[in-house]
């Protein structure tokens, strides 16, 4: 069956004369730009019920897609359905734009469209998902080895607001793995240094730099208004405190930890899924004694290892914000850099957990700093 094809210039002239121009691409594709004057109807919807989207079968209808293939196929279907005046735009939207014909881009500025164009092409993200990221607020605790890569990818992805919390300053030994910092910023607070790097990467992301240590007195203030918490802390008091606060306030917690050549990752979402998803204390009911948990300065760590775990934390945080995929809730992912291997451990909620057991009342925050020190 021969279908009439028009050049973009011919199609534009017919549109000016009153023809109906219909873009049959998916919504996430149209978000990147459409031929001005076109209406958007996905091909599958148009073919299934053309009478809902088109005038009478005698009306002139011009179909356009990205390169001309889908619109040509849709035109054949319409002709078979009784539409007698249908044409396809040869070369599609790409040829239309190349010809210098007017384009329209819905609900976004040029910077937004260019910066996030690869996200906008993903049907799982698209314009609605990118706008959701832009409206999101994420708390990243720790601007060091884990917080650095997590912060970089969250800012690059377009998360609208990042609250960074760390009370440390940049040291030369940090530069081996904490990629947010630079030699010229040694001695600067880590959150201030991180804010410089992240703002340079994406000025659209608002960076809230908080030069404080997480404590029972301020933890709820730190979690106020955030959608997801990324745990990049390097100490057990902060990890346990964040877990308890996230359960109490109903926030998903993306946990990460590294040691020498190994790392681990999990999502703890017991605050929103009591009895269904575990919390950190279901896995580790009590912090270990200090001598059993040496930090990076004592045990050492392969410089690239926090990068691997941190970017996986960012991945999980983005999935949670978008509501896509399968988060690591109820699963602990182990990474062995020397063997270049991953293994997964299934986690179940502890029905007697001191924090997240169903019906368990919140009794306040423990002074984990003192507890872990044996005080």
PATI-330348 format. One record per residue (C-alpha): residue number from 1; residue in one letter; x, y, z. Coordinates in Angstrom, 1 decimal. Layout:
BEGIN
 kemar bamar     xx     yy     zz
   NUM     a      X      Y      Z
...
END
This chain:
BEGIN
 kemar bamar     xx     yy     zz
     1     x    0.0    0.0    0.0
     2     x    1.5    3.3   -1.1
     3     x    1.2    6.1    1.5
     4     x    1.7    9.7    0.5
     5     x    4.9   11.2    2.1
     6     x    5.5   14.9    2.4
     7     x    8.7   16.8    3.1
     8     x    8.7   18.8    6.3
     9     x    8.3   22.0    4.3
    10     x    5.3   20.6    2.4
    11     x    3.8   19.3    5.6
    12     x    4.2   22.7    7.3
    13     x    2.5   24.4    4.4
    14     x   -0.4   21.9    4.6
    15     x   -0.7   22.5    8.3
    16     x   -0.9   26.3    7.7
    17     x   -3.7   25.5    5.3
    18     x   -5.6   23.6    8.0
    19     x   -4.4   20.1    8.0
    20     x   -4.2   18.3   11.3
    21     x   -0.6   17.4   12.3
    22     x   -0.3   14.5   14.8
    23     x    3.0   13.4   16.6
    24     x    2.7    9.7   17.2
    25     x    5.8    9.3   19.4
    26     x    5.7    8.5   23.1
    27     x    5.2   11.2   25.6
    28     x    8.8   11.1   26.9
    29     x   10.0   11.6   23.3
    30     x    7.7   14.5   22.6
    31     x    9.0   16.2   25.8
    32     x   12.3   16.8   24.0
    33     x   10.6   18.9   21.3
    34     x    7.7   18.7   18.8
    35     x    6.9   20.2   15.5
    36     x    5.1   23.4   16.4
    37     x    1.3   23.0   16.0
    38     x    1.4   19.2   16.3
    39     x   -0.9   17.4   18.8
    40     x    0.5   14.4   20.6
    41     x   -1.1   11.0   20.4
    42     x    0.9    7.8   20.9
    43     x    0.8    5.5   17.9
    44     x   -0.7    2.6   19.8
    45     x   -3.6    4.8   21.1
    46     x   -4.2    6.4   17.7
    47     x   -4.3    3.1   15.9
    48     x   -6.6    1.5   18.6
    49     x   -9.2    4.3   18.5
    50     x   -8.6    6.9   15.7
    51     x  -12.1    8.2   16.0
    52     x  -11.3    9.5   19.5
    53     x   -8.4   11.7   18.2
    54     x   -9.2   12.6   14.6
    55     x  -12.0   14.4   12.8
    56     x  -14.0   12.7   10.0
    57     x  -12.3   10.1    7.7
    58     x  -12.2   12.8    5.0
    59     x  -10.1   15.3    7.0
    60     x   -6.5   15.8    6.0
    61     x   -4.2   14.2    8.6
    62     x   -0.4   14.5    8.7
    63     x    1.5   12.0   10.9
    64     x    5.0   12.7   12.2
    65     x    7.4   10.7   14.4
    66     x   11.1   10.9   15.0
    67     x   12.5    9.6   11.7
    68     x    9.4    8.8    9.6
    69     x    9.1    5.0   10.1
    70     x    6.4    4.9   12.8
    71     x    4.3    7.6   11.2
    72     x    4.4    5.7    7.9
    73     x    3.2    2.5    9.6
    74     x    0.5    4.4   11.5
    75     x   -0.7    6.0    8.3
    76     x   -1.1    2.6    6.7
    77     x   -3.2    1.5    9.7
    78     x   -5.4    4.6    9.4
    79     x   -5.9    4.1    5.7
    80     x   -7.0    0.5    6.4
    81     x   -9.4    1.9    8.9
    82     x  -11.1    4.1    6.3
    83     x   -9.2    7.4    6.6
    84     x   -8.8    8.6    3.0
    85     x   -6.5   11.7    3.3
    86     x   -3.5   10.6    5.4
    87     x    0.1   11.5    4.8
    88     x    3.4   10.8    6.7
    89     x    6.2   13.4    7.2
    90     x    9.4   12.0    5.6
    91     x   12.3   12.2    8.0
    92     x   10.1   13.0   10.9
    93     x   10.8   15.5   13.7
    94     x   14.6   15.2   13.0
    95     x   14.1   16.4    9.4
    96     x   11.6   19.0   10.6
    97     x   14.1   20.6   13.0
    98     x   17.0   20.3   10.5
    99     x   14.9   22.3    8.0
   100     x   14.6   25.1   10.5
   101     x   10.9   24.8   10.9
   102     x    9.3   26.0   14.2
   103     x    9.6   23.6   17.1
   104     x    7.8   23.6   20.5
   105     x    9.0   22.2   23.8
   106     x    6.4   21.8   26.6
   107     x    7.0   23.0   30.1
   108     x   10.8   23.2   30.2
   109     x   13.5   25.7   29.6
   110     x   16.5   25.1   27.2
   111     x   18.9   24.3   30.0
   112     x   16.6   21.7   31.5
   113     x   16.0   20.1   28.2
   114     x   19.6   19.8   27.2
   115     x   21.0   18.9   30.7
   116     x   18.5   16.0   31.2
   117     x   17.9   15.0   27.6
   118     x   19.1   11.4   28.2
   119     x   16.7   11.0   31.1
   120     x   13.9   12.5   29.1
   121     x   14.4    9.9   26.5
   122     x   13.8    7.1   29.0
   123     x   10.1    6.2   29.3
   124     x   10.7    5.2   32.9
   125     x   11.8    8.8   33.7
   126     x   10.5   11.2   31.0
   127     x    9.4   14.7   31.8
   128     x    7.2   13.8   34.7
   129     x   10.0   11.8   36.4
   130     x   12.6   14.5   35.8
   131     x   10.3   17.0   37.3
   132     x    9.8   14.7   40.3
   133     x   13.6   14.6   40.8
   134     x   13.7   18.4   40.5
   135     x   11.2   18.6   43.3
   136     x   13.0   16.1   45.5
   137     x   15.1   16.6   48.6
   138     x   17.8   14.1   49.6
   139     x   19.8   14.1   52.8
   140     x   23.4   12.8   52.4
   141     x   25.1   12.2   55.7
   142     x   28.8   12.3   55.2
   143     x   30.7   14.3   52.5
   144     x   33.5   11.8   52.4
   145     x   34.2    8.5   50.5
   146     x   30.6    7.5   50.1
   147     x   28.9   10.9   50.1
   148     x   31.2   12.2   47.4
   149     x   30.1    9.8   44.5
   150     x   26.6    9.7   45.8
   151     x   26.4   13.5   45.9
   152     x   27.9   13.8   42.4
   153     x   25.4   11.5   40.7
   154     x   22.4   12.8   42.6
   155     x   23.3   16.4   41.6
   156     x   24.0   15.4   38.1
   157     x   20.7   13.5   37.9
   158     x   18.8   16.7   38.8
   159     x   17.8   16.1   42.4
   160     x   16.5   19.6   43.3
   161     x   17.9   19.9   46.8
   162     x   20.8   18.1   48.5
   163     x   21.3   18.6   52.3
   164     x   24.9   17.6   53.1
   165     x   25.8   17.0   56.7
   166     x   29.4   16.5   57.9
   167     x   31.4   18.1   60.7
   168     x   34.8   17.2   59.3
   169     x   37.4   19.2   57.3
   170     x   39.2   18.2   54.1
   171     x   42.5   16.4   54.8
   172     x   45.1   15.4   52.2
   173     x   44.6   11.8   53.0
   174     x   40.9   12.2   51.9
   175     x   41.8   12.9   48.3
   176     x   42.7    9.3   47.5
   177     x   38.9    8.5   47.5
   178     x   36.8   11.5   48.4
   179     x   36.3   12.9   44.9
   180     x   34.4   16.0   45.8
   181     x   37.4   17.7   47.3
   182     x   40.6   19.2   45.9
   183     x   44.1   19.9   47.1
   184     x   43.4   23.6   47.1
   185     x   40.5   23.1   49.6
   186     x   42.5   21.2   52.3
   187     x   41.5   22.6   55.6
   188     x   38.0   23.7   54.4
   189     x   34.9   22.1   55.9
   190     x   33.9   19.1   53.8
   191     x   30.4   20.4   53.3
   192     x   31.6   23.7   52.0
   193     x   34.1   22.0   49.7
   194     x   31.4   19.7   48.5
   195     x   29.0   22.6   47.8
   196     x   31.6   24.2   45.6
   197     x   32.1   21.1   43.5
   198     x   28.4   20.2   43.2
   199     x   27.3   23.7   42.4
   200     x   29.8   23.8   39.6
   201     x   28.5   20.5   38.3
   202     x   24.8   21.5   38.4
   203     x   23.8   25.0   39.4
   204     x   20.2   23.9   39.3
   205     x   20.6   21.8   42.4
   206     x   20.3   23.6   45.7
   207     x   23.1   22.6   48.1
   208     x   22.4   23.0   51.8
   209     x   25.7   22.6   53.6
   210     x   25.4   21.7   57.3
   211     x   28.7   21.6   59.2
   212     x   27.4   19.6   62.1
   213     x   27.7   16.1   63.5
   214     x   24.5   14.1   63.6
   215     x   23.2   13.7   67.2
   216     x   20.0   12.7   68.9
   217     x   19.3   16.4   69.4
   218     x   19.5   17.4   65.8
   219     x   18.7   14.3   63.8
   220     x   15.0   15.1   63.3
   221     x   15.9   18.6   62.1
   222     x   18.3   17.1   59.6
   223     x   15.6   14.7   58.3
   224     x   12.9   17.4   58.1
   225     x   11.4   17.7   54.7
   226     x   13.6   15.1   53.0
   227     x   12.4   12.3   50.8
   228     x   15.3    9.9   51.0
   229     x   18.3    9.6   53.3
   230     x   21.7    8.4   52.0
   231     x   23.9    7.1   54.8
   232     x   27.5    7.9   53.9
   233     x   28.7    8.0   57.5
   234     x   31.9    6.3   58.6
   235     x   30.9    5.5   62.2
   236     x   28.4    3.3   63.9
   237     x   26.8    5.9   66.2
   238     x   25.6    7.9   63.1
   239     x   24.4    4.7   61.3
   240     x   22.3    3.6   64.2
   241     x   20.9    7.0   64.9
   242     x   19.9    7.5   61.3
   243     x   18.2    4.1   61.3
   244     x   16.2    4.9   64.4
   245     x   15.2    8.3   63.0
   246     x   14.2    6.9   59.6
   247     x   12.0    4.3   61.2
   248     x   10.4    6.8   63.5
   249     x    9.8    9.4   60.8
   250     x    9.0    7.0   57.9
   251     x   11.9    7.8   55.6
   252     x   13.7    5.3   53.4
   253     x   17.4    4.9   54.2
   254     x   20.0    3.9   51.7
   255     x   22.8    2.3   53.6
   256     x   26.4    1.9   52.4
   257     x   29.6    0.8   54.1
   258     x   33.2    0.0   53.0
   259     x   36.1   -1.8   54.7
   260     x   39.5   -2.5   53.0
   261     x   38.5   -4.2   49.8
   262     x   34.8   -4.9   50.5
   263     x   31.6   -2.9   50.6
   264     x   28.0   -3.5   51.3
   265     x   24.7   -1.8   50.3
   266     x   21.1   -2.0   51.4
   267     x   17.8   -0.1   51.5
   268     x   16.1    0.0   54.9
   269     x   12.5    1.0   54.6
   270     x   10.9   -0.3   57.8
   271     x    9.5    3.1   58.7
   272     x    7.1    2.9   55.8
   273     x    6.7   -0.9   55.7
   274     x    6.5   -2.0   59.4
   275     x    6.7   -5.8   59.6
   276     x    7.4   -6.2   55.9
   277     x   10.8   -4.6   55.4
   278     x   13.7   -4.8   57.9
   279     x   15.7   -1.9   59.4
   280     x   19.4   -1.8   60.1
   281     x   18.9   -3.0   63.6
   282     x   17.2   -6.1   62.4
   283     x   20.5   -7.0   60.8
   284     x   22.8   -5.6   63.5
   285     x   20.8   -5.3   66.8
   286     x   23.6   -3.5   68.6
   287     x   26.7   -1.7   67.6
   288     x   30.0   -3.6   67.9
   289     x   32.7   -2.5   70.4
   290     x   35.1    0.1   69.0
   291     x   38.0   -2.4   68.8
   292     x   35.9   -4.7   66.5
   293     x   35.1   -1.9   64.0
   294     x   38.2   -0.1   62.8
   295     x   37.6    2.9   60.5
   296     x   39.4    3.6   57.2
   297     x   42.2    5.5   58.9
   298     x   43.0    2.4   61.0
   299     x   42.3   -0.4   58.5
   300     x   42.8    1.3   55.2
   301     x   40.5    1.2   52.2
   302     x   41.0    0.8   48.4
   303     x   40.4    4.3   47.0
   304     x   38.0    3.3   44.3
   305     x   35.8    1.1   46.6
   306     x   33.7    4.0   48.1
   307     x   33.1    5.1   44.5
   308     x   31.5    1.8   43.6
   309     x   29.3    1.7   46.7
   310     x   28.5    5.4   46.6
   311     x   27.3    5.4   43.0
   312     x   25.1    2.3   43.8
   313     x   23.6    4.3   46.7
   314     x   22.8    7.1   44.3
   315     x   21.2    4.6   42.0
   316     x   19.0    3.3   44.8
   317     x   18.1    6.8   45.9
   318     x   17.0    7.8   42.4
   319     x   15.0    4.6   42.0
   320     x   13.2    5.4   45.3
   321     x   12.5    9.0   44.2
   322     x   11.1    7.9   40.8
   323     x    9.3    4.8   42.1
   324     x   10.9    2.5   39.5
   325     x   12.6   -0.8   39.6
   326     x   13.1   -3.0   42.6
   327     x   14.9   -1.4   45.5
   328     x   17.3   -3.3   47.7
   329     x   14.8   -3.4   50.6
   330     x   15.1   -6.8   52.3
   331     x   18.4   -7.5   50.5
   332     x   22.0   -6.8   51.5
   333     x   24.4   -6.5   48.5
   334     x   28.1   -7.5   49.2
   335     x   30.9   -6.4   46.9
   336     x   34.4   -7.9   46.9
   337     x   36.7   -5.7   44.8
   338     x   39.6   -8.2   44.8
   339     x   37.4  -11.0   43.4
   340     x   35.2   -8.5   41.4
   341     x   32.2  -10.3   42.7
   342     x   28.8   -9.5   44.1
   343     x   26.7  -11.6   46.3
   344     x   23.3  -11.0   47.9
   345     x   21.9  -11.9   51.3
   346     x   18.2  -11.9   51.9
   347     x   17.1   -9.9   55.0
   348     x   13.8  -10.3   56.9
   349     x   12.4   -8.1   59.5
   350     x   13.0   -9.1   63.1
   351     x    9.5   -9.4   64.8
   352     x   11.2   -8.5   68.1
   353     x   13.3   -5.6   66.7
   354     x   13.8   -3.0   69.4
   355     x   13.0   -0.2   66.8
   356     x   10.8   -1.4   64.0
   357     x    8.7   -4.3   65.3
   358     x    5.0   -3.7   64.6
   359     x    3.4   -1.9   67.5
   360     x    6.7   -1.0   69.0
   361     x    6.6    2.5   70.6
   362     x    9.3    5.0   70.0
   363     x   11.1    5.7   73.2
   364     x   13.6    8.3   72.1
   365     x   17.1    8.4   70.7
   366     x   20.0    6.5   72.3
   367     x   23.2    8.3   72.9
   368     x   25.1    6.0   70.5
   369     x   28.3    8.0   70.8
   370     x   28.5    7.2   74.5
   371     x   27.1    3.6   74.0
   372     x   29.7    2.7   71.4
   373     x   32.4    4.1   73.5
   374     x   31.4    1.9   76.3
   375     x   30.2    4.8   78.5
END
